[in-house]
Amino acid sequence: MSEPSPRLVPDALSDYATWPAARPHTDREIARLLALLDACGFRGGSVALGHGRDTASRDAAAAFADAWHGSGGHLATVVDWPEDAASWLRQARRLTRPEPDAWVVAAAPVGWAQMSRRLRHSTDWHPRRTFGFASAGDSRLVTAAGPEVLEGMRGATADGRVWTIRRGWVVESDGE
């Protein structure tokens, strides 16, 4: 028997009102992401960078890649994905195959909800080693992705604060 697809059907996505587009990144966001990775022991390590195909996500990913390289880090892979796809399995495998130390994500909430479900159901990806830009810190995303899919993921807000997903909630704080 085959495993059911982790893809969310359009009706399920419409339960959460209008999904926002990815927001442009800020310098404070990039700085906080670098600090989070450092605080978690990933400085200079191997990061897989994933992003949506919209302009804001591509620009955020490019800015992070430059900053990560500048800090001595290595990008294991860079993978993009569409907001809507048949399954995202190919992209999920490409994102996890190099077995990076951590993952960084720049994406609109609806695309990341879909991709994170595929990652969690079909690969060895783990959200506790995943860091996201402000757009991925949307509480609707956590609910849509489902129980435990994003538990422990962290990221940076546009103003440089930290968000963490805990017990189904997006919790913001000033520190790690």
C-alpha positions, 0 to 999 in steps of 0.5 A, spaced: 500 500 500 502 506 498 503 512 503 498 518 502 500 524 499 502 529 504 499 535 499 494 539 501 488 540 497 486 547 495 479 547 499 484 545 505 488 551 504 482 556 503 480 555 510 486 560 512 483 566 508 488 569 503 495 567 504 500 572 504 506 573 499 513 572 501 515 579 504 522 582 502 528 580 507 531 585 511 538 586 513 536 585 520 533 578 518 539 576 515 543 578 521 539 574 526 539 568 521 546 568 521 546 569 529 541 563 530 545 558 526 552 560 530 548 559 536 546 553 534 553 550 533 552 551 525 557 556 524 561 555 518 557 548 517 554 546 511 547 549 509 541 547 504 538 553 502 531 552 499 526 558 496 520 559 493 520 562 486 517 568 487 522 575 487 522 576 494 524 569 496 529 568 491 532 575 493 532 573 500 536 566 498 541 570 494 542 575 500 543 569 505 547 565 500 552 571 500 552 572 507 553 565 509 559 565 504 562 571 507 561 568 514 565 562 512 559 557 511 558 552 505 552 551 501 551 544 500 545 545 495 540 551 493 533 548 491 527 552 489 520 550 488 513 552 485 508 554 490 503 549 486 506 542 484 504 535 483 508 533 489 514 536 491 518 530 492 524 531 487 525 538 490 525 535 497 530 529 495 534 534 492 534 539 499 536 533 503 540 528 499 547 532 501 545 531 508 547 538 510 548 540 518 542 545 517 536 548 512 535 555 511 528 557 508 525 563 504 518 562 501 511 564 502 507 561 507 503 556 502 509 554 498 512 552 505 506 549 508 506 544 502 514 543 501 515 542 509 509 536 509 513 533 503 519 533 507 517 531 513 513 525 510 518 523 505 525 524 507 530 525 513 529 532 514 527 535 521 524 542 523 529 543 529 535 544 524 531 548 519 531 556 520 526 561 516 525 568 514 519 572 517 515 569 511 515 562 514 513 564 521 506 565 519 501 561 524 496 559 519 502 555 516 503 551 522 496 549 522 496 548 515 502 543 515 499 539 520 501 537 527 509 536 529 511 538 521 514 544 523 515 543 531 522 546 533 523 550 527 526 557 528 527 563 524 528 571 524 522 576 524 523 582 519 526 587 525 531 582 527 527 578 533 526 570 533 520 566 532 520 559 534 514 554 533 512 550 539 506 546 540 503 549 534 504 556 536 509 561 533 512 564 539 516 571 538 522 573 543 528 577 543 533 572 543 535 565 541 
